[in-house]
Amino acid sequence: MDERLHELRFPSESDEYRAAREELLRAEIELRAQIEAVARKRRALPLGGEVPVDYVFAEGSTVAESSGQVRLSELFADGKDTLVLYSFMYGPAMQAACPSCTSIIDALDGQVRHLTQRVNFAVVAKSPIERFREHALSRGWREVRLLSSAGNTFNADYHAEGSDGAQRPLAHVFVRRDGAVHHTYSTELAFAPADPGQDPRHVDSFWPLWNIFDLTPEGRGSDSSPRLDYS
């Protein structure tokens, strides 16, 4: 029998539980190594294509009523050459914002002050900025940078919008090199085949909801999709 990985026991646990937990712990260690191996491959990607257009976005904030315009190149602060953009599903034809995207940004809004110590971060939606700002206010977001792509082709160019105008959720990473902006990564798992009964899970690594459910005996379940209102 393999040597135990540690000697801790929890109150009243059985030997059967400890043996099964030990087997799971070894699987978790393997998963941890696989996650890091994939991250190394992601970091080692060659430089992606240069952004074809210095897109102009409408910009808004939940802490100020004024809005303006900002170019993609202007989203890079001095000393920060990485930009993470989240394409938020909220097109002008949608009656309401995507509940799943909302769940993600509900969680990330509190992390923005930590994220932006190292990288630039913003959320972009196709709806006009006033409409997107209204949704953000309803959720209590205070930190996330809000952008509207209503006046440009960013969503279509970077596959966050289908030919029929339907919106897609994607996370993108851009980098600034020698004054030029290049695409380096998007969550393309969204377009790859998924296992039977599973969603693509392309953004689950930074979506706390599912990571917490995965710790529980019930798992993700079939009725736990986020909603905008639980009343």
Summary of the structure (lengths in Angstrom):
residues: 231
radius of gyration: 20.6
end to end distance: 52.0
largest distance: 66.6
contacts: 593
relative contact order: 0.15
helix: 34%
strand: 19%
